[in-house]
Structures are given as structure tokens and as C-alpha cells.
């Protein structure tokens, strides 16, 4: 099953490790830039974008603002807009921070432990609570590399209450009605939970799922290639599932090895506006870099002429 112009449209797709940001419109994929991007959050027409290793880029009213994150919020994985505040995951420091638009850190929540010993990664608002996912509670830095089967969980950020446990590399928490849908990535499936944290259904997808978003009648899921298989030429892809039945509706390839976040834009006009903002910002940065390189070359050649 291949891409369909009516199925794959008004999607923004982020990709880390040099992948960048992509726009999917009418069944076609367009790369906007190559900034290594993880979390995306769209609220009130404002787009927030986490760029590794340690910055946010905020797009509001045609303006692009950079926020440099401190060491505790390094290896940024996700960003979540709630009103005028931004919740940011700093995976390196096992930390979630709450920031204002000007970058002021209002509050921090630390999971404790050694560097990246929980691999906290994704955020969402579910049942009026900010919740996050993590690979587990390990004693050593990146201890999850020795095994993550069943160690992952979803917790309430404010209370610390464990909502779901027994997951394997969870990502992409998504509120769907009263329920919570997430990627149980190591098990190559998505899972839906009720308000009590009980499994309602699961759907194997035959790839590493990361990145979920919903429209009225579809669920989109990103499938990344195996980052440890350097010999594979496989690209990432997005599958579209019927929101009611979870039957496969279509699939589209993304010219990147990985996907981190997906956003579906309800408004066609807003989608066009967002793509224009980000594209203009990207073009401006490229022009600035070219001007810097040109100045360096000119100065060097002038010095040679003098000599």
C-alpha cells in the first residue's frame, strides 16, 4: 500500500541525527531543512521545535526565536506547549523543565540518578495532567542499553504517580479522547490504554514506531529504520491507520532514517503559514551563513593581494 494524496497531507515530520524537518502535502514529502529535530508541539498556531543537542526554536506570529538550554536540559528530546509555558525534556540530566517564551526557567523536575539513567523522552497532556514516558530507572548512566524489556513506564509529572508500567522503550504519548495511545517501540507496536491504565488494544507495525498524531478519522505513526544497522538503506516511513479499527490505510516513505515527532495541522491555511515561516527562517539562516563564508573568503583574498 502506497501514499495517497488525500491520506497524507498537512503533516509536519521531525527527524534527529541530521534528518531535519519535513512537510507532507498531497502525498508528497518536502524537506524544509536539516536541523536535527526531535519534539514538535503546535498550539494556538504557535510551533515549538526542539533541536538537538540543546536548543528550542519557537515560531510565533512570523517570528522565530531561539532559546539555548542549559546543561540540565541537554540532549533535548521533547517540547510541550501548555498555554504560554513550555515543558522541555532534558534526557541527559533526567530533567523536565518549565520555561516561559523568553527562556526563563520557572520550574524543574529531576528524576535523580546518573546522567541519562532513565531516558525520559516524551510528554503530553492527558486527563488534564502532564505525563511523561521513560525507559526505566537504571542505576548506571545509559544502563538501559543492557536491556529495556518491560522496564518502561508513563508517570504523572507533578505527582510522580505511575500510570502505566511494563513497557519497552515507550515514546510518543498521545491523548485520544479519554484514552492514551503510545508507541511501545521495542515491541514494534502501538498500544491504547483506558483511564485506569489498562490495555484496550495493541497493533503490531513491523518497525520501530516513534511519532504519533491523529486527525478526525486517521492515526499516523512514524516507523524508523534500525539506527544500529548501518548496512541497511531503508528509509523511515509513516503509516496511516483507520482511527476506529486501526486497519492500515496507507504508507509513505520519508527520506530520512528516523522519525521522532509527527504533527497534523487541522487548518490548511495554518499549515501553509507554518511551512512558510519555517522555510523563510531556514533560508535566512542559510543566507547568513553564506554571507559569513563570503566575508571570510574576501578577507583572505584581500590579505593575499596585500602580500
N, C-alpha and C positions, 0 to 999 in steps of 0.2 A: 504494500500500500504506500502510495507516494503523496507528495504535497498537493494540496488543493487550495486554490486562491481564496475560496470562501471560508476555509477552515483556519488557515494560518495567516492572520493579519492582525495588525495593531499590537504586536508583541515587541517588547524590549528584552534583550538577552545579554547577560553578563558572562564573561569568561575570564578566569585568572590565568596566570602564567603567560602573559603576552597575548591573550586572546582578544581582550578589549570589550567593546560594546557593539551589539548588532541590533538592527531594526528589521523586523519581518513584516512585510506588507504584500498583500495579494499573492501569497505563495512564493515570494522572492525574498532572499536574505541579503541585506546590505550591511557591510562593516562600516561603522562610523569612525572608530579609532582603535588603537591597540593598547590602551592603558589597562593594565592588569586589574580587572574589576571583580569584586565579589558581590556583596549585598547591594540590592536596589530597593528603594522604597518610594512610592508615589502616593501623595496625599494632598488634596486641595489644589491639584495642578502643580505642586512642587515636587521636584525629583531630587532624591538624595542618593548618592553613589559612593560606596566605599572602595577606595583604590589602594591596593597593597603597595608597600608594606604598612603605611601608617598615615593615611590621609582620607578626608572626606571631600567630596565636591558636591556643592549644593546649587541647584538651578531653580531660581525663583524670579518670576516676572522678567524673564530675559536676561537676568544677571547670573553669572557663575562665580561662586565664592569657594575658595579653598580653605580648609581647616586642617592644620597639621596636628596630629595626635601625639600625645606623649608616650613614653616608653611603656607604661602600664597598659595602654590601648594599642600597642604594636601588634603586627600581624592581624590587622583588622579583617574581620570576616563578614559581619553583618551590620546593617543600619536599619532602624525602625523609627519612622516619624509618628509621634503622638502629639497632636496639636502643634505647638511651637517648639517642642522638645524633640531631641534626637537620642535614641538609645543606641549605643555602639558596643559591639563585641570586640574586646581585645584578647584574642586567643592566646597570645604569648604570655600575658600576665594573668590569665584566668579571671578576667575582669569584664564587667559590663559598666559602662559609664553613661550618664545622662547629661547631654550638652544642650546649650542654647545655640541659636543661629550664629552668634558671634564667636562660638567656640568655647565659651566659658563652661567649665565642668561643674555641674551643680551637685552631682552625687556619684558615688562609685559603690559597686557591689563586688566584693572579691570572694572567689571560691577558695582561696588559700592554696597552699601546696607549691611545689616546684614549677618552674617555667613550663607552660603548656602540658600540665599533668591531668587536665580534664578535657581538653579540646572542646571547650564551649564554642558554639558556632552560630546558631540561628535563633531568631527572635520572631514573635508575633504577638498580637493581642487576641486572646481567646477568652470569651466569657468575662470581658472587662478586666482581665488580668494580663500583665506582660509575662510571657513564658519563654523559656529558652531550652535549647537542646544541647547535650554534651555526650561525648563518647564514654565517659565514666570517671570514676575517682581513682586515680592511679598515684602510687607513692613516688614514682620517679618521673623526671622530665620525659615527655613523649612515651610514657610507659604503655600507652595504647598500641604501640607498634608490635607488642608481644602478643596481642590478642584482644579483640573487642566484641566477641560473640556474647550477646546478652548483657553487656555491661552498661549500655547507653540508657539515657533517661530524658524525660522532659520535666522541668521544675518551674514552679511559680517564682519569679524573680524577687518579689517583695517578701513573701512568707517563707520561701525555701521549701515549700511543700512539694513532694514528689507526686506528679500527676500520672505519669506513665513510666514504667520501668521495663527491663528485659529487652531493650532494643539493641541493634547492632549498627553502629555508626549513623545515628539519626541526623537528618537535615530537614530544612525546608518546611517548617511548621506553617500550616495554612488553615485558617478558620473557614469552615464551610457550613453555613447555617449555625446550628448549635454544636456541631461536631468539629473534631480536629483531624486533619489529614496531614500525614508526614511521609518523608522518604526514609524507609528502613534500608539504608543504602547498601550495607554489606550483604544483606539478604536479597538485594536486587528487586525490591518490591515497594509499593506504597501501601499504607495502612490507614484505615479510618477508625477513630475512637469516639465513643459517646461521651457525654458529660461526666460520667463516672470513671473515665479512663479505660473502659472495656472495649476490646476489639469488636468492631462490627463487620468489617470485611478487609480483605487484602487483595492485591493484584500484582503478581509477578510480571516483570517487564523485560527481563533478559539483558539488562545493562545496569550501570551504576546510576541510580536515579538521584538527581540533585537539582532543585529548581522546580517549583510547583506554582501555578496560578490558575485561576478559574474565570470563566465567563459565565453567561447565563446557562448555557447548556453543554459546555465543554470543560474538561480539566486538561491542562497542558503540563507535561512532565519532561524535564530535561534529562537526557541519558548521556553520561560522559564515557569516553573511552578509558581504558585502563592506563593510568599515568605511569605505571611501572613496566608496561610492555612497550619498550622503545622501538621494537621491530614492527609494531602494528601501524598501519597507515589509516586506521579507522578514525573517522571524524565523530564528533558528538552529534546528537540528533534531538529533536523534540517530537514526542508523540502526543496526539490529541485523543482523549478518551471521552466517550459519552458520559456526561456528568451523572446520569441516573443509573446506567448499567455498568459503567466502566469498560464497555466494549471499545476496541480500537477503531478509531475513525480515520486517522491519517498519520503520516510521519514526514518530517522534513529534516534534511541534513544541514548542519551548521559547520562552516569552515573553521573549526577550532577543535582541539582535543577534549576540552572540558567546558561544562556549563555550571554556573553557580546559582544564578537567580533568573527568574522569569517574571515579567510584568505584563498583564493585559490591560490596555487602555480602553475604557468604555467609550470615550468620546473620540470620534475620528479627527475632529478639529484639534483636540488637545494632543493627540498622538502626533499629528503633523507639526504642531508647535514645539513639542518636546524634541522631536528629531531635528528641527531647525535650530533650536537653542544649542543642543549638544554639538551639532555639526559646525555651527559658527564658532563655538568655543574651541573646537578641535582645530579648525582652520586658523584661528587666531594664534593658538599655541604654536602651530607649525610655522606660521609666518614669523613669529617672534624668534623661534629657534634659527630659522634661515637667516634672519637679519643679524643675529649674534654671530653665526658662522661667517657671514659675508664680511662683517666688521673685522673679525679675526684675520681672514684671508687678506683683506685690503691692507690692514696694518702691517702684516708680514711682508707683503709685496712692496709696500712703500719703504719699509726698512731695508729691503734688498736693494731697491733703487738708490737709496742714500749711500749704502755701502759701495 
